[in-house]
């Protein structure tokens, strides 16, 4: 256990940030699953709507530093590719 005041603060701050990152990652995974479910159900309209929402969620996560920009770009690209293959 930390004895120094700054080390104790770092522990608290890291817990807070980890909880925030976990929440954001969870919302990204949920958005991705919605797109995948719509693609599997062959529902083009729902897939497009879910893709727009997922793209926004992933972009916000990348801007907050939860995901690297290339990772976010790759996720968006794969989802878009899946939706476009439906046509």
C-alpha positions as CSV (number, residue, x, y, z in Angstrom):
1,X,0.0,0.0,0.0
2,X,1.2,3.5,-0.8
3,X,2.5,5.7,2.0
4,X,3.2,8.9,0.0
5,X,0.3,11.3,-0.5
6,X,0.8,11.7,-4.2
7,X,0.9,7.9,-4.7
8,X,-2.3,7.6,-2.8
9,X,-3.9,10.2,-5.0
10,X,-2.6,8.4,-8.1
11,X,-4.4,5.2,-7.0
12,X,-7.6,7.1,-6.6
13,X,-7.3,8.9,-9.9
14,X,-6.4,5.6,-11.7
15,X,-9.5,3.9,-10.3
16,X,-11.7,6.7,-11.5
17,X,-10.2,6.7,-15.0
18,X,-10.3,2.9,-15.2
19,X,-14.0,3.0,-14.3
20,X,-14.6,5.7,-17.0
21,X,-12.7,3.7,-19.6
22,X,-14.6,0.5,-18.8
23,X,-17.9,2.3,-19.2
24,X,-16.9,3.8,-22.5
25,X,-15.5,0.5,-23.9
26,X,-18.7,-1.2,-22.8
27,X,-20.9,1.3,-24.7
28,X,-18.7,0.8,-27.8
29,X,-19.1,-3.0,-27.6
30,X,-22.8,-2.6,-27.3
31,X,-23.0,-0.3,-30.3
32,X,-21.0,-2.8,-32.3
33,X,-23.2,-5.7,-31.3
34,X,-26.3,-3.8,-32.4
35,X,-24.8,-3.3,-35.9
36,X,-23.8,-7.0,-36.1
37,X,-27.3,-8.1,-35.0
38,X,-28.9,-5.9,-37.6
39,X,-26.6,-7.2,-40.3
40,X,-27.3,-10.8,-39.3
41,X,-31.1,-10.1,-39.4
42,X,-30.7,-8.6,-42.9
43,X,-32.3,-5.4,-41.8
44,X,-30.7,-2.7,-43.9
45,X,-32.4,0.3,-42.4
46,X,-31.6,-0.8,-38.8
47,X,-28.1,-1.6,-39.8
48,X,-27.5,1.8,-41.2
49,X,-29.0,3.5,-38.2
50,X,-27.0,1.4,-35.8
51,X,-23.8,2.1,-37.9
52,X,-24.3,5.8,-37.6
53,X,-24.7,5.5,-33.8
54,X,-21.8,3.2,-33.5
55,X,-19.5,5.4,-35.5
56,X,-20.4,8.3,-33.3
57,X,-19.7,6.3,-30.1
58,X,-16.4,5.0,-31.4
59,X,-15.3,8.5,-32.5
60,X,-16.1,9.9,-29.0
61,X,-14.1,7.0,-27.4
62,X,-11.1,7.8,-29.6
63,X,-11.3,11.5,-28.9
64,X,-11.3,10.7,-25.1
65,X,-8.2,8.6,-25.5
66,X,-9.9,5.3,-24.7
67,X,-9.0,3.8,-28.1
68,X,-6.1,4.7,-30.3
69,X,-7.3,6.5,-33.5
70,X,-6.2,3.7,-35.7
71,X,-8.1,1.2,-33.6
72,X,-11.2,3.3,-33.8
73,X,-10.8,3.7,-37.5
74,X,-10.4,-0.1,-38.0
75,X,-13.6,-0.8,-35.9
76,X,-15.6,1.7,-38.0
77,X,-14.2,0.4,-41.2
78,X,-15.1,-3.2,-40.4
79,X,-18.6,-2.3,-39.3
80,X,-19.2,-0.2,-42.5
81,X,-17.8,-3.1,-44.6
82,X,-20.3,-5.5,-43.0
83,X,-23.2,-3.2,-43.6
84,X,-22.2,-2.5,-47.2
85,X,-21.9,-6.2,-48.0
86,X,-25.6,-6.5,-47.3
87,X,-26.5,-4.5,-50.5
